[in-house]
Amino acid sequence: MIAAHNISLQYGKRVLFDEVNIKFIQGNCYGVIGANGAGKSTFLKFWRAIYLQILVV
């Protein structure tokens, strides 16, 4: 399981995520949906960076 609490991310004045809480449970399949420009790719890049940091530690 990977979980995170109160994640916030912004570029300049544009807020992409504000106090997001999320939990990924092993064995489940997840999808990310949203409008163009909503931050889906940024969200996945963020999680990839977190995942890689976990592997390095």
C-alpha positions as CSV (number, residue, x, y, z in Angstrom):
1,M,0.0,0.0,0.0
2,I,1.1,3.5,-0.8
3,A,-0.6,6.4,1.0
4,A,-0.2,10.1,1.2
5,H,-2.0,12.8,3.2
6,N,-2.5,16.5,2.7
7,I,-0.6,16.8,-0.6
8,S,-0.5,20.3,-2.2
9,L,1.1,21.3,-5.4
10,Q,1.0,24.6,-7.3
11,Y,2.8,26.2,-10.3
12,G,3.0,29.9,-9.7
13,K,-0.4,31.0,-8.5
14,R,-2.2,28.1,-10.1
15,V,-3.1,25.4,-7.5
16,L,-3.1,21.9,-9.0
17,F,-3.7,19.9,-5.8
18,D,-4.7,21.2,-2.4
19,E,-4.7,18.9,0.6
20,V,-5.3,15.7,-1.4
21,N,-5.4,12.4,0.5
22,I,-5.0,9.2,-1.4
23,K,-4.3,5.5,-0.8
24,F,-3.3,2.9,-3.4
25,I,-3.9,-0.7,-2.2
26,Q,-2.0,-3.6,-3.7
27,G,-3.9,-5.8,-6.2
28,N,-6.3,-3.0,-7.2
29,C,-6.3,-1.3,-10.6
30,Y,-6.7,2.5,-10.7
31,G,-7.4,5.1,-13.4
32,V,-7.0,8.8,-13.5
33,I,-9.7,10.8,-15.3
34,G,-10.2,14.5,-15.7
35,A,-10.5,17.4,-18.2
36,N,-7.7,18.5,-20.4
37,G,-5.3,20.6,-18.3
38,A,-6.6,19.3,-15.0
39,G,-3.2,18.0,-13.9
40,K,-3.5,14.2,-14.6
41,S,0.0,13.9,-16.1
42,T,1.5,16.1,-13.4
43,F,-0.2,13.9,-10.8
44,L,1.3,10.8,-12.3
45,K,4.7,12.3,-12.6
46,F,4.5,13.4,-8.9
47,W,3.7,9.8,-7.8
48,R,6.5,8.4,-10.0
49,A,9.0,10.7,-8.3
50,I,7.7,9.7,-4.8
51,Y,7.8,6.0,-5.8
52,L,11.4,6.3,-7.1
53,Q,12.5,8.0,-3.8
54,I,11.0,5.1,-1.8
55,L,13.0,2.6,-3.9
56,V,16.3,4.6,-3.4
57,V,15.9,4.9,0.4
